[in-house]
Amino acid sequence: MTQIDAKSEGHRHTLFEDLQALILGTTLCALGIHLLTHAGLITGQAAGLAVLLSYVSGWSFGWVFFLVNIPFYALALLRLGWRFVLKTVIGVTLLSVMAELAPHVLRLDYIHPGVAAFLAGATLGLGVLAIFRHGASLGGIGILAYYVQEKFGLRAGYVQFGVDALIFAAAFALLDPILVGWSLLGAAMVNGIVAINHRGDLYVGH
């Protein structure tokens, strides 16, 4: 078997590989969300929608994020299979719990919004990338983006760019425009990391 043939067949991840990726990925994402919410920023995708709703409603991000994702599981089950759904449910639950715990184990005094946006964008992007590469997502828009890439070949990051535009349009109407502007930096980093690195011709795993 040639190297190209081996690559085209992909790599079937072991249970340990999937678990470590989900734990590491959700930990990075929880850290990113903690930085964002501490600075009053938002992000895109389902997490961004949950952050925005948490600001408006006063509910905690963890609970809102968990509830927002429930309707998307049906699409994932119909289109992407039970393995994907199971991994995604685990990822969403882990992130929800970690986001609830983060303020109790990591307290921040001050962070500039620009620095928060940059660091959150980096940690969220790397966390989402780790999760995507192990056949899962963090629910919501991630499910839709993952499905579109697998079905039509359109990169997941580009799908997320379009949805994020709608989320940020709502944010500009509800939040401080300066903070929303800083938030755009972080969201661009997240989607850029995913778009550049989550490609079937560079990495194939299940």
Solvent accessible surface area in square Angstrom, and as a share of the most:
residue,aa,sasa,rsa
1,M,169,0.76
2,T,82,0.47
3,Q,158,0.70
4,I,138,0.70
5,D,67,0.35
6,A,48,0.37
7,K,92,0.39
8,S,82,0.53
9,E,116,0.52
10,G,24,0.23
11,H,89,0.40
12,R,150,0.55
13,H,12,0.05
14,T,74,0.43
15,L,132,0.66
16,F,153,0.64
17,E,51,0.23
18,D,9,0.05
19,L,74,0.37
20,Q,73,0.33
21,A,3,0.02
22,L,3,0.01
23,I,92,0.47
24,L,95,0.47
25,G,0,0.00
26,T,0,0.00
27,T,63,0.36
28,L,45,0.22
29,C,0,0.00
30,A,6,0.05
31,L,65,0.32
32,G,0,0.00
33,I,3,0.02
34,H,16,0.07
35,L,13,0.06
36,L,2,0.01
37,T,44,0.25
38,H,76,0.34
39,A,17,0.13
40,G,25,0.24
41,L,1,0.00
42,I,1,0.00
43,T,5,0.03
44,G,2,0.02
45,Q,22,0.10
46,A,4,0.03
47,A,15,0.12
48,G,0,0.00
49,L,66,0.33
50,A,0,0.00
51,V,0,0.00
52,L,10,0.05
53,L,74,0.37
54,S,11,0.07
55,Y,72,0.27
56,V,95,0.54
57,S,61,0.39
58,G,65,0.62
59,W,151,0.53
60,S,48,0.31
61,F,18,0.07
62,G,2,0.02
63,W,158,0.56
64,V,10,0.05
65,F,1,0.00
66,F,65,0.27
67,L,83,0.41
68,V,25,0.14
69,N,0,0.00
70,I,85,0.43
71,P,96,0.60
72,F,57,0.24
73,Y,34,0.13
74,A,62,0.48
75,L,55,0.27
76,A,0,0.00
77,L,102,0.51
78,L,149,0.74
79,R,149,0.54
80,L,37,0.19
81,G,30,0.29
82,W,163,0.57
83,R,95,0.35
84,F,9,0.04
85,V,19,0.11
86,L,93,0.46
87,K,19,0.08
88,T,0,0.00
89,V,51,0.29
90,I,61,0.31
91,G,0,0.00
92,V,0,0.00
93,T,52,0.30
94,L,51,0.25
95,L,1,0.00
96,S,9,0.06
97,V,78,0.45
98,M,44,0.20
99,A,15,0.11
100,E,60,0.27
101,L,98,0.49
102,A,12,0.10
103,P,65,0.41
104,H,131,0.59
105,V,120,0.69
106,L,73,0.36
107,R,198,0.72
108,L,54,0.27
109,D,143,0.74
110,Y,163,0.62
111,I,29,0.15
112,H,79,0.35
113,P,29,0.18
114,G,9,0.08
115,V,76,0.44
116,A,0,0.00
117,A,0,0.00
118,F,108,0.45
119,L,74,0.37
120,A,0,0.00
121,G,0,0.00
122,A,25,0.19
123,T,22,0.13
124,L,10,0.05
125,G,0,0.00
126,L,93,0.46
127,G,0,0.00
128,V,11,0.06
129,L,18,0.09
130,A,23,0.18
131,I,1,0.00
132,F,4,0.02
133,R,62,0.23
134,H,18,0.08
135,G,9,0.09
136,A,0,0.00
137,S,0,0.00
138,L,22,0.11
139,G,2,0.02
140,G,0,0.00
141,I,22,0.11
142,G,4,0.04
143,I,0,0.00
144,L,64,0.32
145,A,0,0.00
146,Y,23,0.09
147,Y,32,0.12
148,V,25,0.14
149,Q,24,0.11
150,E,100,0.45
151,K,125,0.53
152,F,143,0.60
153,G,58,0.56
154,L,91,0.45
155,R,75,0.27
156,A,1,0.01
157,G,0,0.00
158,Y,107,0.41
159,V,23,0.13
160,Q,0,0.00
161,F,86,0.36
162,G,44,0.43
163,V,31,0.18
164,D,8,0.04
165,A,63,0.49
166,L,133,0.66
167,I,16,0.08
168,F,8,0.03
169,A,64,0.50
170,A,44,0.34
171,A,0,0.00
172,F,89,0.37
173,A,84,0.65
174,L,105,0.52
175,L,42,0.21
176,D,68,0.35
177,P,81,0.51
178,I,125,0.63
179,L,46,0.23
180,V,1,0.01
181,G,32,0.31
182,W,95,0.33
183,S,0,0.00
184,L,76,0.38
185,L,72,0.36
186,G,3,0.03
187,A,6,0.05
188,A,50,0.39
189,M,43,0.19
190,V,3,0.02
191,N,1,0.01
192,G,21,0.20
193,I,33,0.17
194,V,1,0.00
195,A,6,0.04
196,I,115,0.58
197,N,50,0.26
198,H,18,0.08
199,R,68,0.25
200,G,50,0.48
201,D,83,0.43
202,L,98,0.49
203,Y,70,0.27
204,V,43,0.25
205,G,15,0.14
206,H,79,0.35
